[in-house]
Amino acid sequence: MVVPMRLYKTITVFSTLLAVIGILGGFVVLDVATDRAQAAASDVSIGLALLGVALIACGAGAYAFSTRFRTAGMGNAKDDADEGSHNG
């Protein structure tokens, strides 16, 4: 999706911030749920573990969402058919 440069910068900054917070927060919650991977299987907090995995997935999704945007001058590498093969 082609957007203006100002919107592209805003999307990139905030989606990267949300992705980092989500992924790091997810690992922290997962670490707490498993007591630093020291807890027995019966002592693991399933709710916190699922919350941690969900935060990691949401962080990854936020980053993947942000890669869908581009500005008018960026182009799209897979649409550039005018370049020939320079493979020998």
N, C-alpha and C positions, 0 to 999 in steps of 0.2 A: 504494500500500500504506500503510495507516494504522499508525503505530508510536507508542510513547510519546515524549514530548518529549525526554527524556534521550537515547534512542537516536537520535532525529532529529538532535539537535545533534551527537552523536558522528559519525554518518554524514556530515553536512554538512561538518564540520571536516576529517575525515580524507580524504574523497573530494576535496574542493577542494585540499587539500595535495598529494595524489597526482597530481591533474590538473595542477597548476602545475608540480610537479617533472617529471612526464612530458613535458609539452609543452616546457618550457624545456630540459630535458635532451635531448630529441629534436632541437631546433633546434641545440643545441651540437654534438651528435654529427654531425648533417648538415653543419654548418659545417666540422667537422674533416675529414669524408669528402671534401668538395669543395674543401678548402684555401681556404676563404673565398670560394667561387665563382670562384676564379682558376685552378683545375686544368683541364687539357685533359681531354677525355672519356676518353682512355685512362688517365689518372692518377687518376681517381675511384675511391675504395675502395667497391666495390659492397656489400660486407658491412656496412660502417659506415653507408652511405647507407640501406640497408634497415632497419638497427637504428634509425636516427634516425626514419625514417617510422613504424616500428612503435611507438616510444615516443610519438610525437605522437598516433597513433591510439589507443593505450592510455590516454593522458591524457584525450583527448576522450571515450572510452568510460566512463572513471571518472566524469567529470562528468555525462554523460548518465544513468548508472546512479543517481547520487545524486538526480537530479530526480524519480525515481519515488516517493520517499517523502514522506509528509506526516503531520501530527499530526491528532488528532480535530477540533480547532477550526479547521483551515485551510480545509476545504472544497475543492471542485474547481470551477473556473470554468466548465468546459464542461457540468457537470451542473446548473447553476443556471438552470432553465427558468422560474422564477417571476418573473424580472425582465422587465418589458416593454421595448419599444423606445422610447427617448426621442429619436427622430430626427425631431423636428418634429411 
